[in-house]
C-alpha cells in the first residue's frame, strides 16, 4: 500500500492539516514548509486519495456523463471530445451507463448526493415526463439530443438538440428532388 497523508505528515514533522494545506495550495502555510512537503510528496510518489478528500469536501471537481444508449457510435465520439475538454479544465469525470428503463433524473439526483458533483451531461434520454423533478437538480447540467419547451425557472441548464421531424422532412425532400422517390415511399406513407 502507498503512502498516506499521515505518513507524509510524520515524515515532514508537521500535522496532517498542514500537509493538506500544502496539497490544496492554501495560502495559510509557510512557503518553506510548503516547499518541503511538496518535495517529500514528489519523492514519495504520494497520490492523494480523492475518495478520502471528497468525504471532507462539500463538493468535488467531478462531472458525470449519464449515457442512455452507450452503444450509439455518435455518443462514443462525443464522449472522447468531452473527456479532453473536461480534463483540460482539471476536472475529473465518470461515465454512468443507464439501462433503457432507468430514469435519468433519479440517477442524476442519486449521483449528485453520492459523488458531490459539480455538473452533469446527459447523453440520450427522454425528459418530457420529468419537468417537475428536473427542478430538483441543483447543479449545472446539459442535455444533449433532447429539447425542452421550457425549463424550470431555477435550473442552471442548457440543451443541444435538433428537430428530428424537420430534419427528416429535409432528407425526404432532398431524396425526392434528386430522383429517389421510390426510396422515400416508406417515409411518405
MOSUL-V724273 format. One record per pair of residues at least 4 apart in sequence whose C-alpha atoms are under 6 Angstrom apart, sorted by the first residue. I is the first residue (numbers start at 1). J is the second residue. D is the distance in whole Angstrom. If there is no record, write none. Layout:
# MOSUL-V724273
I_J_D / I_J_D
This chain:
# MOSUL-V724273
3_7_6 / 3_46_6 / 6_16_6 / 9_13_6 / 9_14_5 / 9_15_5 / 9_16_5 / 21_25_6 / 21_26_5 / 22_34_5 / 40_44_6 / 41_46_5 / 50_54_6 / 59_116_5 / 60_116_6 / 60_117_6 / 61_91_5 / 62_91_6 / 62_92_5 / 62_93_5 / 62_117_5 / 62_118_6 / 63_93_5 / 63_117_6 / 63_118_6 / 63_119_5 / 63_120_6 / 64_93_6 / 64_94_5 / 64_95_6 / 64_120_5 / 65_95_5 / 65_120_6 / 65_121_5 / 65_122_6 / 66_96_5 / 66_122_5 / 67_97_5 / 67_98_6 / 67_123_5 / 68_98_5 / 68_124_5 / 68_125_6 / 75_79_6 / 79_83_6 / 82_86_6 / 86_91_6 / 87_91_5 / 98_102_6 / 111_115_6 / 112_116_5 / 112_117_5 / 119_139_5 / 119_140_5 / 119_141_5 / 120_141_5 / 121_141_6 / 121_142_5 / 122_143_5 / 122_144_6 / 123_144_5 / 124_145_6 / 130_134_6 / 135_152_6 / 135_155_6 / 140_156_5 / 140_157_6 / 141_157_5 / 142_157_6 / 142_158_5 / 142_159_5 / 143_159_4 / 144_159_6 / 144_160_5 / 145_160_6 / 145_161_4 / 146_161_5 / 147_161_6 / 164_168_6 / 175_180_5 / 176_180_5 / 176_181_5
